[in-house]
Amino acid sequence: STALRNFARGDGNDEAALAALRRGVAPFILRRTKEQVLKELPKKTEQTLHVELLPADLKRYSELRDHYRASLLKRVSDGGMNAARMHVLEALLRLRQAACHPGLIDKTLVDKPSAKLDALLDQVAEVAAEGHKALVFSQFTSLLAIVKQQLDARGIAYEYLDGRTRDRQARVERFQTDPQCPLFLISLKAGGTGLNLTAADYVFLLDPWWNPAVESQAIDRAHRIGQRRPVFAYRLVARDTVEEKIIELQKKKRDLADAIISGDKSVLAGLSADDLQSLLS
């Protein structure tokens, strides 16, 4: 096709040519959904568990949010979204961390409780006691480290995987086959795709991601061919924080996210000044 010839003549990095190529091949690509192909899979139930920040954590979060809102909105007003891009990323990262556990913001607080950690520990203890297995995903390895510390203190066995894990397959096999290992802690970016973890029938997502397709891929580590039991997936979301705003943004822009098969170029690509105002409200 003309689109293919134009792309071939380029260096492969021409975005306009790549976009034209995508349009040219679109009529010939049959995109079948998982539901069409895998009708024999057991039911999958997804639920959001809202947690209330502890009073001290809510105070810290509110102070942090107010600080970033004042500084960022001034930057955006003075120079536009592009001028504030790196500062926006930093602010959203810090607020997301503060919504998870105070120890992600202040390392002297890693031993403190947090509403989200307490909710997770209650859930996984019950899951393990009933003979089930669970996957626990987070984008923050620092949060998974705190979870590990708490599981060790409670004597609950687990496997662990992040981007630095080398013996991935051995850890997968242990989780899949060892009845004494009920939990698998996984960094979302390292283990969100490519793993077959059908021994699990529970999935916990500790923090929401901008693109809901990434979360769906993580849940599908358990909900895939070979799974014989219903799968229950829980998203833990801190109430009155940026996490709720991310969920709102997901819903508002989900059609766009679903339409773009090629993946995210940038978290901020589709973020407007109004979106930013909402995230920091």
Secondary structure, 3 states (H helix, E strand, C coil): CHHHHHHHHCCCCCHHHHHHHHHHHHHHCCCCCHHHHCCCCCCEEEEEEEECCCHHHHHHHHHHHHHHHHHHHHHHHHHHHHHCHHHHHHHHHHHHHHHHCHHHCCHHHCCCCCHHHHHHHHHHHHHHHCCCCEEEEECCHHHHHHHHHHHHHHCCCEEEECCCCCCHHHHHHHHHHCCCCCEEEEEHHHHCCCCCCCCCCEEEECCCCCCHHHHHHHHCCCCCCCCCCCEEEEEEEECCCHHHHHHHHHHHCHHHHHHCCCCCCCCCCCCCHHHHHHHCC
